[in-house]
Amino acid sequence: MLKLQIVSKPIDLSVAKDIKALLFGSSFCCFNEEWKLQSFSFNDKASLKYGIVQNKGGPCGVLAAVQGCVLQKLLFEGDSEADCVRQLQPSNARRTHCLALAIADIVWRAGGHERAVVTLASGTQQFSPTGKYKADGVLETLTLHSLTCYEELVTFLQGSIHQFEAGPYGCILLTLSAILSRSTELVRQDFDVPTSHLIGAHGYCTQELVNLLLTGKAVSNVFNDVVELDSGNGNITLLKGIAARSDVGFLSLFEHYNVCQVGCFLKTPRFPIWVVCSESHFSVLFSLQPELLRDWRAERLFDLYYYDGLANQQEQIRLTVDTTQTIPEDRDNDLVPPLELCIRTR
């Protein structure tokens, strides 16, 4: 077995404080129970074996982003493209393998395709909390594993994937791995406002955290590139958006209400998979047809699958979209499901 080039070190108080400031805005805050008990365990229902199950509200942004990346691996990479329908009922080993590949991509992208840090729970306390720091029983037990080779990262994750899939802290471990792969300093620079954080009220993921997982940068906006705002007196405020086309896309109900504008880098991703933000919740839409993003003729009539890890889905949800039909002007928007409004923004 090849000896992996890994630099491992226990977390220390200063790193833990820095992470908490980024996550919550204060080192006195802690992960709530919803986060602590959430891992990336898969659905047992035969028609939903590809789906990650969410136990309670809160970390849905992380789960939806990881779900999108898992679907990318399952459906469109390796020999799988030949039979996408069959890939929606993967073996347990195959879906676990795709989870490891998805996590590898997320942290490698956050590390600028040059490095990654994988945080794992050691089971023992690594430092004694002192001063302005409240212990949560998770951060204090972590070991940080740094790698600079993608193939070795995949091998390492395959050997430790049980911590992410079985847990109990899988969701937290992935979030911290992405932050440390990017570095706390660069994550802070990504924000429009230095005092922003990655977890908002009620334990919800902010847009910055979802963007970090999907694009590798924790920027605050979903439009393309950078927008310069004249603040008066010759001051320019920079609003940072998405820098390049993403693998997995993003759609938002907020765009329907003209609260935000999602740029084409997220609307037209490399793969026909979109994280959907609707009514304070994140879920996933995807297609089995890669040509949907390559050939305008495929956009006339196509199927989309919808998956929500929190909804206790019992069976697959398949929606047929017909873009050749026009909507009557007098149709009452109040009767249109939010998901349809999200799809229409695309």
GIZIWO-V815939 format. One record per helix or strand. SS is the DSSP state (~ for helix, > for strand). FROM is the first residue (numbers start at 0). LEN is the number of residues. If there is no record, write none. Layout:
ss->SS from->FROM len->LEN
ss->SS from->FROM len->LEN
This chain:
ss->> from->6 len->4
ss->~ from->12 len->12
ss->~ from->32 len->4
ss->> from->41 len->1
ss->~ from->45 len->3
ss->> from->51 len->1
ss->~ from->59 len->17
ss->~ from->77 len->10
ss->~ from->91 len->19
ss->> from->115 len->6
ss->~ from->138 len->3
ss->> from->141 len->6
ss->~ from->149 len->16
ss->~ from->169 len->13
ss->~ from->183 len->7
ss->> from->198 len->1
ss->~ from->200 len->3
ss->> from->204 len->1
ss->~ from->206 len->9
ss->> from->223 len->1
ss->> from->225 len->7
ss->> from->234 len->6
ss->> from->241 len->1
ss->> from->248 len->4
ss->~ from->252 len->4
ss->~ from->263 len->4
ss->> from->272 len->6
ss->> from->280 len->6
ss->~ from->289 len->4
ss->~ from->295 len->4
ss->> from->300 len->7
ss->> from->316 len->6
ss->~ from->332 len->3
ss->~ from->337 len->8
